[in-house]
Amino acid sequence: MRIKENLLGTACNRIMGRRSPLRIAIVGSQASGKTVFLTSLIAHLQHHDPKALNLGKGVEILKCEKLKSSAKFSPFPYEYNRSTLVHNNVWPAKTSAVSEVRLRLNLKRGKRKPEQLDLEFLDFPGERAADFLMSARNYNEWSDMVLGSIQADRCYSELAREFNSIIESRGDESEMIAAYKKFLGQAMIQRYSRIITPSVFLIDSKGKRPDSGGTPELWSKDRFCGLSASEQFVPLPEGVRFQNKELVKKFEKRYRKYRGKIVAPLVNWLEDADQMYILLDIPQILAGGFSMYNDEQAIAERVLEICDQDKGFWHELVQVGVLGWLLVKPSRIRRIGIIATKSDMVATNDDIDNLESLVRQMTYKKLRGIAVKAYDFFTCSTVMSTELIGNRIPCLRGRLVYDENGEQVAEDASVPEEFVPSRVPEHWPQDKDWGAFSFPEVYPKISARRDTPPHQEGLDRIVRSFLGL
């Protein structure tokens, strides 16, 4: 538990007049922009320019230094990510490992004496969010949740037909595992990767991803749905569990080991966070259709469940003791922010307003049932890579990643072009009204100067939120 580990350090901070580390969780599924968000955020904190990141009148970050990361996680590769953006002019590769960044700020507020504030952030593969379903659930509960999600979605249930058939015919362990992995592989082909759990099928414990040129049949042989070939498990319905208790015991044991090694370290960090900000890529969801909407909403709700897991006064008191309680008063997540990312991919102020409206509609019901002190909604683009042009028809200009035929354009061959993105609706479309939305992907636009953070939109409001400004 973080509070117990940091008890002595927190006491020293109190004595020396420093605030204890502020742990801020930045969460989102794959391709939601977590890595780019953190890279831009660090750049703005390290090279703070009040004109580029307005934190309020008289508020300035005098200094920002990186601290050594903990032994549990590798350091966040900030320099590599920034170099990828600046020198290669492409977006950083998908995150393959959990990494941590710790910063120490000297924060000046008007005429007050500068204060020292430590911040902690974590970056992790978005694919792991699918495993959050395992948090605080046993194998039977996980099975019911996964199978229920598959049956509730027409697209998923079609892909899982062979797996369901083998389950119903009481196939043996190897047949069940092979059929489930084939279903996961077919989900990958259809870009339904947010349903893939155990997530090591998509990105293993060493960060390796499947061969992009593979097939579901090949992936079912090369990938695992567990920690190793001998430690795989799949969800089973209640009737099958009742009739095959020996197999269930095997799967339960493997499930617990997987949850302890892959899921628990990440969830424990998130549970001990002070604040949580969930990133949602609304343009991508609109373009992906209702299945992607269902996945993203389900993942957001799983994350919000973590925020609502109150361990209780007596449990916390046992963990840190009376002295620890008096010094640090164990905290739970007290502030939540829901962020609509990539606002530079829409063309009008109305569209930006609608981005915020859509994330609100997606999460508001769940948020109302969570006991947190505050929650808010934001829109932002941490690396502004387009510019608005046109009068009668609002257009954007940017360097497109794909041409009109869907073929990728090399970065050095891409030149700024004008394009008209889809308008963002005020409300989520109904199934029959879910049209073809288009928000073309562009290459990043960022200064090569080391002390010049990328142009941003909306990040300043988010920073003011988590710093309490």
C-alpha positions as CSV (number, residue, x, y, z in Angstrom):
1,M,0.0,0.0,0.0
2,R,1.4,3.3,-1.1
3,I,0.5,5.1,2.2
4,K,2.4,2.6,4.3
5,E,5.4,2.7,2.0
6,N,5.6,6.5,1.9
7,L,4.7,7.1,5.6
8,L,8.2,8.3,6.6
9,G,8.6,10.4,3.5
10,T,5.2,12.0,4.1
11,A,6.1,12.8,7.7
12,C,9.3,14.5,6.5
13,N,7.4,16.4,3.9
14,R,5.0,17.7,6.5
15,I,7.8,18.8,8.8
16,M,9.7,20.5,5.9
17,G,6.5,22.2,4.7
18,R,6.2,20.1,1.5
19,R,3.0,18.5,0.3
20,S,3.0,14.7,0.0
21,P,3.2,13.2,-3.6
22,L,0.1,13.8,-5.6
23,R,-0.7,10.6,-7.6
24,I,-2.6,11.3,-10.8
25,A,-3.9,8.4,-12.9
26,I,-4.2,9.1,-16.6
27,V,-6.4,6.2,-17.9
28,G,-7.8,5.2,-21.3
29,S,-8.0,2.3,-23.7
30,Q,-5.5,1.8,-26.5
31,A,-5.0,4.7,-29.0
32,S,-6.8,7.2,-26.6
33,G,-3.7,9.3,-26.4
34,K,-2.3,8.6,-22.9
35,T,1.4,8.6,-24.0
36,V,1.1,11.7,-26.1
37,F,-0.8,13.4,-23.3
38,L,1.9,12.7,-20.7
39,T,4.7,13.6,-23.1
40,S,3.2,17.0,-23.8
41,L,2.3,17.5,-20.2
42,I,5.9,16.9,-19.0
43,A,7.2,19.3,-21.7
44,H,4.9,22.0,-20.5
45,L,5.8,21.5,-16.9
46,Q,9.5,21.4,-17.5
47,H,9.6,24.4,-19.8
48,H,6.6,26.3,-18.4
49,D,5.7,29.4,-20.4
50,P,2.6,31.1,-18.9
51,K,1.6,32.2,-22.4
52,A,1.7,28.6,-23.7
53,L,0.1,27.1,-20.6
54,N,-2.0,29.6,-18.7
55,L,-2.3,28.4,-15.1
56,G,-3.8,31.6,-13.8
57,K,-2.7,35.1,-12.9
58,G,0.7,35.1,-11.2
59,V,1.0,31.3,-11.2
60,E,4.2,29.9,-12.6
61,I,6.2,26.7,-12.5
62,L,9.7,27.9,-11.6
63,K,11.3,24.5,-11.9
64,C,10.4,21.0,-12.7
65,E,12.8,18.1,-12.2
66,K,12.3,14.4,-12.8
67,L,12.7,12.1,-9.8
68,K,13.9,8.5,-9.8
69,S,11.0,6.1,-10.6
70,S,10.1,3.4,-8.1
71,A,11.5,-0.1,-8.3
72,K,8.1,-1.5,-9.4
73,F,7.9,0.2,-12.8
74,S,10.4,1.3,-15.5
75,P,10.8,5.1,-16.0
76,F,8.5,6.8,-18.6
77,P,10.5,7.2,-21.8
78,Y,9.9,10.9,-22.2
79,E,13.0,11.7,-24.2
80,Y,12.3,8.9,-26.7
81,N,8.7,9.9,-27.1
82,R,9.5,13.5,-27.6
83,S,12.3,12.6,-30.1
84,T,9.8,10.5,-32.0
85,L,7.4,13.4,-32.3
86,V,10.0,16.0,-33.2
87,H,12.7,14.3,-35.3
88,N,10.6,11.5,-36.8
89,N,7.5,13.6,-37.1
90,V,5.3,10.6,-36.2
91,W,3.3,9.6,-33.2
92,P,5.0,7.4,-30.6
93,A,4.6,3.7,-30.9
94,K,1.9,2.0,-28.9
95,T,2.8,1.6,-25.3
96,S,4.1,-1.9,-24.6
97,A,5.0,-1.7,-20.9
98,V,3.9,0.0,-17.7
99,S,6.1,3.0,-16.9
100,E,6.1,5.7,-14.2
101,V,7.1,9.3,-14.1
102,R,7.7,11.3,-10.9
103,L,8.2,15.1,-11.0
104,R,9.0,17.7,-8.4
105,L,7.6,21.2,-9.1
106,N,8.5,24.5,-7.6
107,L,5.2,26.3,-7.9
108,K,4.8,30.0,-7.5
109,R,1.4,31.6,-6.8
110,G,1.5,35.4,-6.9
111,K,3.4,36.9,-4.0
112,R,3.3,33.7,-1.9
113,K,6.4,31.8,-1.1
114,P,7.1,29.1,-3.8
115,E,5.9,25.7,-2.7
116,Q,7.3,22.3,-3.6
117,L,4.9,19.7,-5.0
118,D,5.7,16.1,-6.0
119,L,3.6,14.5,-8.8
120,E,3.3,10.8,-9.9
121,F,1.9,9.5,-13.2
122,L,1.7,6.1,-14.7
123,D,1.6,5.1,-18.4
124,F,0.4,1.6,-19.4
125,P,-0.8,-0.3,-22.4
126,G,-4.4,0.6,-23.1
127,E,-5.0,-3.1,-23.8
128,R,-4.7,-3.8,-20.1
129,A,-7.9,-1.9,-19.5
130,A,-9.9,-4.9,-20.7
131,D,-8.5,-6.9,-17.7
132,F,-9.9,-4.4,-15.2
133,L,-12.9,-6.6,-15.2
134,M,-10.8,-9.0,-13.1
135,S,-10.3,-6.5,-10.3
136,A,-12.2,-7.6,-7.2
137,R,-13.8,-10.5,-9.1
138,N,-13.2,-14.2,-8.9
139,Y,-13.0,-16.5,-11.9
140,N,-16.7,-17.4,-11.9
141,E,-17.7,-13.7,-11.8
142,W,-15.2,-12.9,-14.5
143,S,-16.5,-15.7,-16.7
144,D,-20.1,-14.5,-16.3
145,M,-19.2,-10.9,-17.1
146,V,-17.1,-11.8,-20.2
147,L,-19.7,-14.2,-21.6
148,G,-22.5,-11.8,-20.9
149,S,-20.7,-9.0,-22.8
150,I,-20.2,-11.4,-25.8
151,Q,-23.8,-12.5,-25.9
152,A,-25.1,-8.9,-25.5
153,D,-23.3,-7.7,-28.7
154,R,-24.4,-9.1,-32.0
155,C,-20.9,-8.7,-33.6
156,Y,-19.2,-10.5,-30.8
157,S,-21.7,-13.3,-30.6
158,E,-21.2,-14.0,-34.3
159,L,-17.5,-14.2,-33.9
160,A,-17.8,-16.5,-30.9
161,R,-20.1,-19.0,-32.6
162,E,-17.5,-21.7,-32.8
163,F,-16.3,-21.2,-29.3
164,N,-19.9,-21.4,-28.0
165,S,-20.5,-24.6,-30.0
166,I,-17.4,-26.3,-28.5
167,I,-18.5,-25.2,-25.0
168,E,-22.0,-26.6,-25.5
169,S,-20.7,-29.9,-26.8
170,R,-18.4,-30.2,-23.7
171,G,-15.2,-30.1,-25.7
172,D,-11.9,-30.8,-23.8
173,E,-9.6,-28.2,-22.3
174,S,-7.4,-27.8,-25.4
175,E,-10.4,-27.5,-27.7
176,M,-11.9,-24.8,-25.5
177,I,-8.7,-22.8,-25.3
178,A,-8.0,-23.1,-29.0
179,A,-11.5,-21.9,-29.9
180,Y,-11.5,-19.0,-27.5
181,K,-8.1,-17.8,-28.8
182,K,-9.5,-18.1,-32.4
183,F,-12.4,-15.9,-31.3
184,L,-9.9,-13.4,-29.8
185,G,-7.9,-13.4,-33.1
186,Q,-11.1,-12.8,-35.1
187,A,-11.9,-9.9,-32.8
188,M,-8.5,-8.4,-33.5
189,I,-9.1,-8.7,-37.2
190,Q,-12.4,-6.7,-36.8
191,R,-10.6,-4.2,-34.5
192,Y,-12.7,-5.3,-31.5
193,S,-9.5,-5.5,-29.5
194,R,-11.1,-3.9,-26.4
195,I,-13.0,-7.1,-25.7
196,I,-9.7,-9.1,-25.6
197,T,-9.2,-10.5,-22.1
198,P,-6.8,-11.9,-20.9
199,S,-5.0,-9.0,-22.6
200,V,-1.7,-10.9,-22.9
201,F,-3.2,-12.4,-26.0
202,L,-2.8,-9.0,-27.6
203,I,0.3,-7.7,-25.7
204,D,2.2,-10.3,-23.7
205,S,3.9,-9.8,-20.3
206,K,7.1,-8.8,-22.1
207,G,5.4,-6.2,-24.3
208,K,5.4,-8.2,-27.5
209,R,2.5,-7.8,-29.9
210,P,1.2,-10.3,-32.5
211,D,2.6,-10.5,-36.0
212,S,0.6,-7.9,-37.9
213,G,0.5,-10.2,-40.9
214,G,-0.9,-13.2,-39.0
215,T,-4.3,-14.8,-39.0
216,P,-6.6,-15.9,-36.2
217,E,-5.5,-19.5,-36.7
218,L,-1.8,-18.6,-36.5
219,W,-2.3,-16.3,-33.5
220,S,-4.3,-19.0,-31.7
221,K,-1.1,-21.1,-31.9
222,D,1.5,-18.5,-31.1
223,R,-0.4,-16.4,-28.5
224,F,-1.6,-17.4,-25.0
225,C,-4.7,-16.5,-23.0
226,G,-2.7,-16.8,-19.8
227,L,0.8,-16.4,-18.5
228,S,2.2,-19.3,-20.5
229,A,1.1,-22.2,-22.7
230,S,0.5,-24.3,-19.5
231,E,-1.3,-21.6,-17.6
232,Q,-4.1,-20.6,-20.0
233,F,-7.8,-20.1,-19.0
234,V,-11.0,-19.2,-20.7
235,P,-14.4,-18.1,-19.5
236,L,-16.9,-20.9,-18.9
237,P,-20.7,-20.6,-18.4
238,E,-22.2,-21.7,-15.1
239,G,-23.6,-25.0,-16.3
240,V,-20.2,-26.1,-17.7
241,R,-18.5,-25.0,-14.5
242,F,-20.9,-27.1,-12.4
243,Q,-20.3,-30.3,-14.5
244,N,-16.5,-29.9,-14.9
245,K,-15.3,-28.9,-11.5
246,E,-11.8,-30.3,-12.0
247,L,-11.2,-28.0,-15.0
248,V,-12.7,-25.1,-13.2
249,K,-10.1,-25.6,-10.3
250,K,-7.3,-25.4,-12.9
251,F,-8.7,-22.3,-14.5
252,E,-9.3,-20.7,-11.1
253,K,-5.7,-21.2,-10.1
254,R,-4.3,-19.9,-13.4
255,Y,-6.7,-16.9,-13.3
256,R,-5.6,-15.9,-9.7
257,K,-2.0,-16.1,-10.7
258,Y,-2.6,-14.0,-13.8
259,R,-4.6,-11.5,-11.9
260,G,-1.8,-11.2,-9.3
261,K,1.0,-10.7,-11.8
262,I,-0.6,-8.7,-14.6
263,V,-3.7,-6.9,-13.1
264,A,-3.0,-6.3,-9.4
265,P,0.1,-4.1,-9.6
266,L,-1.6,-1.7,-12.1
267,V,-5.0,-1.7,-10.3
268,N,-3.3,-1.2,-6.9
269,W,-1.5,1.9,-8.2
270,L,-4.7,3.2,-9.6
271,E,-6.7,2.5,-6.4
272,D,-4.2,4.6,-4.4
273,A,-4.3,7.5,-6.8
274,D,-5.6,10.9,-5.5
275,Q,-7.1,11.9,-8.8
276,M,-8.1,10.1,-12.0
277,Y,-8.5,11.5,-15.6
278,I,-10.1,9.2,-18.2
279,L,-9.2,9.9,-21.8
280,L,-11.8,9.2,-24.5
281,D,-11.2,9.6,-28.2
282,I,-14.7,10.6,-29.4
283,P,-13.8,11.0,-33.1
284,Q,-12.4,7.5,-33.2
285,I,-15.5,6.1,-31.4
286,L,-17.9,7.9,-33.8
287,A,-16.0,6.5,-36.7
288,G,-15.9,3.0,-35.1
289,G,-19.6,2.6,-34.7
290,F,-21.8,1.4,-31.9
291,S,-19.7,-1.7,-31.0
292,M,-16.7,0.6,-30.3
293,Y,-19.0,2.8,-28.3
294,N,-20.2,-0.1,-26.2
295,D,-16.6,-1.2,-25.6
296,E,-15.3,2.2,-24.6
297,Q,-18.2,2.9,-22.3
298,A,-17.8,-0.5,-20.6
299,I,-14.0,0.2,-20.1
300,A,-14.8,3.6,-18.7
301,E,-17.3,2.1,-16.3
302,R,-14.7,-0.5,-15.2
303,V,-12.2,2.2,-14.4
304,L,-14.8,4.2,-12.5
305,E,-15.5,1.0,-10.4
306,I,-11.9,1.3,-9.2
307,C,-12.6,4.8,-8.0
308,D,-15.6,3.5,-6.0
309,Q,-13.8,0.8,-4.1
310,D,-13.8,2.2,-0.6
311,K,-11.7,0.1,1.7
312,G,-13.2,1.6,4.8
313,F,-11.8,3.4,7.9
314,W,-10.8,0.3,9.9
315,H,-9.1,-1.4,7.0
316,E,-7.0,1.7,6.4
317,L,-6.3,2.1,10.1
318,V,-4.9,-1.4,10.3
319,Q,-2.7,-0.7,7.2
320,V,-1.0,2.4,8.5
321,G,-1.6,2.5,12.2
322,V,-2.8,5.3,14.4
323,L,0.3,7.5,13.7
324,G,0.0,6.9,10.0
325,W,-3.7,7.9,10.1
326,L,-2.9,11.1,11.9
327,L,-0.1,12.0,9.6
328,V,-1.6,11.1,6.2
329,K,-5.2,10.1,6.6
330,P,-5.4,7.4,3.9
331,S,-7.1,8.8,0.9
332,R,-9.2,7.5,-2.0
333,I,-9.7,9.0,-5.4
334,R,-11.3,12.4,-4.7
335,R,-11.4,14.0,-8.1
336,I,-12.3,12.6,-11.5
337,G,-12.0,14.2,-14.9
338,I,-13.4,12.8,-18.2
339,I,-11.4,14.2,-21.1
340,A,-12.4,14.2,-24.8
341,T,-9.1,14.1,-26.5
342,K,-7.9,15.1,-30.0
343,S,-10.1,18.2,-30.2
344,D,-7.8,19.4,-33.1
345,M,-9.6,16.9,-35.3
346,V,-12.9,18.8,-35.4
347,A,-13.5,22.1,-37.1
348,T,-15.9,24.3,-35.2
349,N,-16.5,25.5,-31.6
350,D,-19.8,23.8,-31.7
351,D,-18.1,20.5,-32.5
352,I,-15.7,21.0,-29.5
353,D,-18.7,21.7,-27.3
354,N,-20.3,18.6,-28.6
355,L,-17.2,16.5,-27.8
356,E,-17.7,17.5,-24.1
357,S,-21.4,16.8,-24.3
358,L,-20.8,13.3,-25.7
359,V,-18.3,12.3,-23.0
360,R,-20.7,13.6,-20.4
361,Q,-23.6,11.5,-21.8
362,M,-21.3,8.5,-21.9
363,T,-20.3,8.6,-18.3
364,Y,-22.6,10.8,-16.3
365,K,-24.9,8.1,-15.0
366,K,-22.0,6.1,-13.6
367,L,-20.4,9.1,-12.1
368,R,-23.5,10.1,-10.2
369,G,-23.3,6.8,-8.3
370,I,-19.6,7.3,-7.2
371,A,-18.7,9.0,-3.9
372,V,-16.0,11.4,-5.0
373,K,-15.6,15.0,-4.0
374,A,-15.6,16.4,-7.5
375,Y,-15.8,15.5,-11.2
376,D,-15.6,17.5,-14.3
377,F,-15.5,17.2,-18.1
378,F,-12.8,18.5,-20.5
379,T,-11.8,18.7,-24.1
380,C,-8.2,19.0,-25.2
381,S,-5.6,18.4,-27.8
382,T,-2.1,18.1,-26.2
383,V,-0.4,18.4,-29.6
384,M,-2.2,20.7,-32.0
385,S,-1.5,19.2,-35.4
386,T,-4.1,21.0,-37.5
387,E,-5.1,24.6,-38.2
388,L,-8.6,25.9,-39.0
389,I,-9.1,27.5,-42.3
390,G,-12.1,28.5,-44.5
391,N,-15.1,30.7,-43.9
392,R,-18.2,29.3,-45.4
393,I,-17.1,25.7,-45.0
394,P,-14.9,25.1,-42.0
395,C,-11.9,23.1,-43.0
396,L,-8.7,21.9,-41.4
397,R,-5.2,21.8,-42.8
398,G,-2.8,19.1,-41.7
399,R,-0.4,16.4,-43.0
400,L,-2.6,13.4,-43.7
401,V,-1.3,9.9,-42.7
402,Y,-3.5,8.1,-45.3
403,D,-4.4,9.1,-48.8
404,E,-7.9,9.0,-50.4
405,N,-7.4,5.3,-51.2
406,G,-6.6,4.4,-47.6
407,E,-2.9,3.9,-48.3
408,Q,-0.4,5.2,-45.8
409,V,1.6,8.2,-46.9
410,A,5.2,8.3,-45.8
411,E,5.9,11.1,-43.3
412,D,8.5,12.8,-45.5
413,A,6.1,12.6,-48.5
414,S,3.1,14.1,-46.6
415,V,2.4,17.7,-47.2
416,P,-0.3,20.0,-45.6
417,E,-3.7,19.4,-47.2
418,E,-7.1,20.8,-46.6
419,F,-9.8,18.4,-45.5
420,V,-13.3,18.6,-44.0
421,P,-13.9,16.4,-41.0
422,S,-17.4,15.2,-40.0
423,R,-19.5,17.3,-37.8
424,V,-19.8,16.1,-34.2
425,P,-23.4,15.4,-33.2
426,E,-24.9,16.9,-30.1
427,H,-26.2,13.5,-29.0
428,W,-24.9,10.0,-29.6
429,P,-26.6,8.5,-32.7
430,Q,-29.2,5.8,-32.5
431,D,-28.2,2.5,-34.3
432,K,-30.1,3.3,-37.5
433,D,-28.8,6.8,-37.6
434,W,-25.1,5.9,-37.0
435,G,-23.7,7.2,-40.3
436,A,-20.2,7.2,-41.7
437,F,-18.1,9.6,-39.6
438,S,-14.7,10.5,-40.9
439,F,-11.9,12.2,-39.0
440,P,-8.7,11.7,-41.0
441,E,-5.5,11.0,-39.0
442,V,-2.7,13.5,-39.3
443,Y,1.0,13.6,-38.5
444,P,2.1,15.5,-35.4
445,K,3.2,19.2,-35.6
446,I,5.7,20.1,-32.9
447,S,8.7,22.4,-32.6
448,A,12.2,21.0,-32.8
449,R,13.3,23.4,-30.1
450,R,13.9,21.5,-26.9
451,D,12.5,24.2,-24.7
452,T,9.4,24.8,-26.8
453,P,6.5,22.6,-25.7
454,P,3.9,21.7,-28.3
455,H,1.0,24.0,-29.0
456,Q,-2.0,22.7,-26.9
457,E,-5.6,23.4,-26.5
458,G,-7.4,22.7,-23.2
459,L,-4.4,21.2,-21.3
460,D,-4.1,24.3,-19.1
461,R,-7.6,23.8,-17.7
462,I,-6.8,20.2,-16.9
463,V,-3.5,21.1,-15.1
464,R,-5.3,23.8,-13.1
465,S,-7.8,21.1,-12.1
466,F,-5.3,18.6,-10.7
467,L,-3.1,21.3,-9.1
468,G,-6.1,22.8,-7.4
469,L,-5.5,26.2,-9.0
